[in-house]
């Protein structure tokens, strides 16, 4: 399959996502029929290595998919882009893990919960894993899970964080997902109790930070040498920017019909409305170009053949977070200019604003932490956060 064909297949599903967005929110998870239709397109092969029958398509095309689906339903798009990206994560594991998993199935659908919320106890042949993880995006349709844990007895002063891959049947999903926004993602908690994970399904997260993972060395492709955190941020950004684009389009449609209270004037006839629409649209165009530019820069780090520098990764993290801040601000202004009806729960603008506010809370978009880290590195201090 060619990349343009897959992108077109997914973009053609946008009306289905939009139609089912209210249902996803009511059911607090992506709609089964929608997820099945997305899977049928071959979306999850996007980042699977070619040696296993995958596509190894472009990062720029991935961003386009995230924006297009995010315009239709941010929650569903968030799940889809993360599950696409988690096949990229699996491609960074060492060869035995990939041969076991990709060798027995074409792709995985898996949440990736990398916060060290569990403990791994060494045992002959592997590690006993126990813990409880939040933010299980994708878990409602998963066949595998990826979780982060520290090794029992490790030196607390030394970084020790490993990612483990487990079949979905080895974990319990607990219904805890009741947020204000991104309700339709179904990102429930995952519990693991005393499960033995073979040693080859364990990956040092530190090896992912700069593009020097075992999988990157094996595949020897720029796609797999990209640094993890900037790419993770980009994965989460694309659906949010798509949601902001939808908000601006809804605003344009709304002002074309809306009358100004107490007059016979249409809102579109007011110069202030025309100026606001022009400003919002220009900001939106600029934001989209900015995100595509970030995609190309992140990919470029993988083309150099070596590992990336911490200051480069910190800069990209900050700029990704600033892009999400701009998307959020655009939607805030749209809602402000759209009248009281924008606050009715059945108005798509209301869901867009709640979803974007919630999605912007992802830790990778923490501007305070990100800018402090970047400033430290610029001044020659060591990093105080993983990067």
C-alpha positions in Angstrom: 0.0 0.0 0.0 1.2 3.5 -0.7 1.2 6.2 2.0 -1.2 8.5 0.2 -3.7 5.6 -0.1 -3.6 4.8 3.6 -4.0 8.5 4.5 -7.0 8.8 2.2 -8.6 5.7 3.7 -8.3 7.2 7.2 -9.5 10.7 6.1 -12.5 9.1 4.5 -13.5 7.8 8.0 -13.6 11.3 9.5 -17.5 11.6 9.0 -17.8 8.2 10.9 -15.7 9.5 13.8 -17.6 12.8 13.9 -21.0 11.1 13.9 -19.9 8.8 16.8 -18.0 11.4 18.9 -21.0 12.0 21.2 -21.5 8.3 21.7 -17.8 7.8 22.5 -18.1 10.4 25.2 -21.3 8.8 26.6 -19.7 5.4 26.6 -16.4 6.7 27.9 -14.4 4.8 25.3 -13.9 4.7 21.5 -16.9 3.2 19.7 -16.2 -0.4 18.7 -17.4 0.0 15.1 -15.3 3.0 14.6 -12.2 1.3 16.0 -12.9 -1.7 13.8 -13.1 0.5 10.7 -9.8 2.2 11.5 -8.1 -1.2 12.1 -9.4 -2.4 8.7 -7.5 0.5 6.9 -4.2 -0.9 8.0 -3.4 2.1 10.1 -1.5 0.2 12.8 1.1 -1.0 10.2 2.2 2.6 9.7 5.3 2.4 11.8 5.9 -1.4 11.8 9.3 -2.3 10.2 9.2 -3.4 6.6 11.0 -6.6 7.6 7.8 -7.6 9.4 5.5 -6.5 6.6 4.9 -3.0 7.9 5.0 0.3 6.0 7.6 2.6 7.6 5.7 5.6 6.3 6.6 9.3 7.0 6.2 11.3 10.1 4.7 14.2 8.2 1.9 11.8 6.9 1.4 10.6 10.5 0.8 14.2 11.6 -1.7 14.7 8.8 -3.6 11.7 9.9 -3.7 12.9 13.5 -5.0 16.3 12.5 -7.6 14.9 10.2 -9.0 12.4 12.7 -8.7 15.0 15.5 -10.9 17.4 13.6 -13.6 14.7 13.6 -13.1 13.4 17.2 -10.2 14.3 19.4 -10.7 11.3 21.7 -10.7 8.7 19.1 -7.8 10.3 17.2 -5.8 10.4 20.4 -6.2 6.7 20.9 -5.4 5.9 17.2 -2.3 8.0 17.0 -0.9 6.7 20.2 -1.6 3.1 19.2 0.1 3.7 15.9 3.1 5.2 17.7 3.3 2.4 20.1 4.1 0.0 17.2 7.1 2.4 16.7 8.0 1.9 20.4 7.9 -1.9 20.0 10.2 -1.5 17.0 12.8 -0.1 19.4 12.9 -3.3 21.5 15.7 -5.7 21.0 15.4 -8.2 18.2 14.0 -11.2 20.2 11.0 -9.2 21.4 10.2 -8.0 17.9 10.6 -11.4 16.4 8.3 -12.9 19.0 5.5 -10.3 18.7 5.7 -9.0 15.2 6.6 -12.5 14.1 3.3 -13.8 15.3 1.0 -10.9 14.5 1.2 -7.9 12.0 0.9 -5.2 14.6 -0.1 -4.5 18.2 -2.8 -2.3 19.7 -1.5 -1.3 23.1 -1.4 1.5 25.6 2.0 2.8 26.7 2.2 3.7 30.3 5.8 4.6 30.9 5.6 6.3 34.3 7.4 4.0 36.8 4.2 2.9 38.6 5.3 -0.7 39.2 8.1 -2.8 40.5 10.0 -5.5 38.6 11.6 -8.3 40.7 14.4 -10.2 39.0 13.8 -13.9 38.6 15.3 -16.7 36.5 14.4 -16.0 32.9 12.7 -12.7 33.5 11.1 -10.3 35.9 8.0 -10.4 38.2 6.0 -7.3 37.6 3.5 -5.8 40.0 1.9 -2.3 39.9 -1.0 0.0 39.0 -0.7 2.3 36.0 -2.9 5.3 35.1 -3.5 6.8 31.6 -4.1 3.5 29.7 -4.9 5.1 26.4 -5.9 2.4 24.0 -6.5 -0.3 26.6 -10.2 -0.7 25.8 -9.3 -2.3 22.4 -5.8 -3.6 23.2 -4.1 -6.9 22.7 -0.8 -5.9 24.4 0.2 -3.4 27.0 3.5 -1.5 27.5 4.3 -0.4 31.0 7.2 1.3 32.9 8.6 -0.1 36.1 11.7 0.2 38.3 13.7 -2.8 39.3 13.4 -3.9 42.9 16.4 -3.0 45.0 17.8 -0.5 42.5 19.8 2.5 43.7 17.2 5.4 44.0 20.0 7.8 43.0 20.5 6.0 39.7 18.0 6.3 36.8 16.3 2.9 36.5 13.3 2.7 34.3 12.4 -0.1 32.0 9.5 -0.7 29.7 7.9 -4.1 29.7 5.6 -5.7 27.0 2.8 -8.0 28.2 -0.2 -9.6 26.5 -3.5 -7.9 27.4 -4.8 -11.1 29.1 -2.0 -10.8 31.7 -3.4 -7.5 33.1 -6.6 -6.2 34.7 -8.4 -3.1 33.5 -10.1 -1.0 36.2 -12.8 1.4 35.3 -11.5 4.7 36.7 -11.9 7.0 33.6 -14.1 10.0 34.6 -12.3 13.2 33.4 -13.8 16.4 32.2 -12.4 16.0 28.7 -11.0 13.3 26.4 -13.8 11.2 27.9 -14.0 9.1 24.8 -10.5 7.7 25.0 -11.4 5.2 27.7 -7.9 5.6 29.3 -8.6 3.4 32.3 -6.1 2.1 34.8 -4.2 -1.1 34.4 -3.3 -3.4 37.3 -0.6 -6.1 37.1 -0.1 -8.6 40.0 3.0 -10.8 40.1 3.2 -11.5 36.3 6.4 -13.0 35.0 7.7 -11.1 31.9 10.5 -12.7 29.9 13.7 -10.7 30.0 13.7 -10.2 26.2 10.5 -8.2 26.5 12.2 -5.6 28.7 13.7 -2.3 27.3 15.8 0.3 29.1 13.9 3.6 28.6 17.1 5.6 28.8 18.1 3.9 25.5 15.0 5.5 23.9 15.8 9.1 24.8 18.5 9.9 22.2 17.7 7.5 19.3 20.2 4.8 20.4 17.9 1.9 21.2 18.6 -1.7 20.3 15.8 -1.6 17.6 17.3 1.6 16.1 20.7 -0.2 15.7 19.1 -3.3 14.2 16.8 -1.6 11.7 19.3 1.1 11.0 16.7 3.5 9.6 16.2 7.2 10.5 12.6 6.5 11.5 13.8 4.4 14.4 16.6 6.7 15.5 14.2 9.6 16.4 14.3 10.6 20.1 11.3 9.3 22.0 10.0 12.3 24.0 9.8 14.8 21.1 8.1 12.2 19.0 5.7 11.3 21.8 4.8 15.0 22.1 4.2 15.2 18.4 1.9 12.2 18.5 -0.3 13.8 21.2 -0.2 17.2 19.5 -1.6 16.3 16.1 -5.2 15.4 17.3 -5.3 18.6 19.4 -4.3 20.8 16.5 -7.0 19.1 14.4 -9.5 19.9 17.1 -8.5 23.6 17.0 -8.9 23.6 13.2 -12.4 22.2 13.6 -13.3 24.9 16.1 -12.2 27.7 13.7 -14.3 26.1 10.9 -17.3 25.9 13.2 -16.9 29.5 14.1 -16.9 30.5 10.5 -20.1 28.6 9.9 -21.7 30.0 13.1 -21.1 33.7 12.4 -22.5 33.3 8.9 -25.9 32.6 10.4 -25.9 34.2 13.9 -27.7 37.4 14.5 -26.4 40.0 16.9 -28.7 40.2 19.9 -31.0 43.2 19.9 -30.4 44.0 16.2 -31.2 42.6 12.7 -27.5 42.4 11.9 -25.8 39.2 11.1 -22.6 38.7 13.1 -20.7 38.2 9.8 -21.4 41.8 8.9 -19.5 43.2 11.8 -16.0 44.3 11.1 -14.8 43.0 14.5 -16.1 39.6 13.6 -14.4 39.7 10.2 -11.1 40.7 11.8 -11.4 38.0 14.4 -12.1 35.3 11.9 -9.2 36.5 9.7 -6.9 36.5 12.7 -8.0 33.0 14.0 -7.7 31.5 10.5 -4.2 32.9 10.0 -3.1 31.7 13.4 -4.5 28.3 12.5 -2.6 28.1 9.2 0.6 29.2 11.0 0.1 26.5 13.7 -0.4 23.7 11.2 2.8 24.7 9.3 4.6 24.9 12.6 3.6 21.3 13.6 4.6 20.0 10.2 7.9 21.8 10.6 8.4 20.1 14.0 7.7 16.7 12.4 10.4 17.3 9.9 12.9 18.4 12.5 12.2 15.5 14.7 12.7 13.1 11.8 15.9 15.0 10.8 17.4 14.0 14.2 17.1 10.4 13.1 18.8 11.0 9.7 22.1 12.0 11.2 23.3 8.5 12.0 24.2 9.3 15.6 22.4 10.2 18.7 20.7 13.5 19.4 21.9 16.0 22.0 19.9 16.7 25.2 19.6 20.4 24.4 18.1 19.6 21.0 15.5 17.4 22.5 14.7 19.9 25.2 14.1 22.6 22.7 11.8 20.4 20.6 9.8 19.5 23.7 9.2 23.1 24.6 8.2 24.1 21.0 5.8 21.1 20.8 4.2 22.3 24.1 4.0 25.8 22.8 2.1 24.6 19.8 -0.4 22.9 22.0 -0.8 26.1 24.1 -1.5 28.0 20.9 -4.2 25.4 19.8 -5.8 25.8 23.3 -5.8 29.6 23.0 -7.3 29.5 19.6 -10.2 27.4 20.8 -10.7 29.6 23.9 -11.1 32.6 21.6 -13.5 30.8 19.3 -15.7 29.9 22.3 -15.5 33.4 23.6 -16.7 34.8 20.3 -19.4 32.2 19.7 -22.0 33.3 22.3 -23.7 31.4 25.1 -24.8 28.5 22.9 -21.1 27.5 22.7 -21.5 26.3 26.3 -24.4 23.9 25.7 -23.2 20.3 26.2 -24.6 19.3 22.8 -22.5 21.9 21.0 -19.4 20.4 19.4 -17.4 23.4 20.5 -18.0 22.5 24.1 -16.5 19.0 23.6 -13.6 20.4 21.6 -12.7 22.9 24.4 -13.0 20.3 27.1 -11.0 17.7 25.1 -8.3 20.2 24.3 -8.0 21.5 27.8 -7.6 17.9 29.1 -5.3 16.8 26.4 -3.1 19.8 27.0 -2.6 18.5 30.5 -0.4 15.7 29.3 2.9 15.8 31.1 4.9 16.2 27.9 3.2 19.6 27.5 4.2 20.9 30.9 5.7 24.2 29.8 7.0 25.1 33.3 9.0 21.9 33.6 10.0 22.0 29.9 11.3 25.6 29.8 13.1 25.2 33.1 14.9 22.1 31.7 15.8 23.8 28.5 17.1 26.9 30.3 19.2 24.7 32.6 20.8 23.1 29.6 21.4 26.4 27.9 23.2 27.6 31.0 25.4 24.5 31.2 23.6 22.8 34.1 22.8 19.1 34.1 19.2 18.1 33.2 16.8 17.8 36.2 14.3 15.8 34.2 14.5 12.9 31.8 15.0 14.1 28.2 
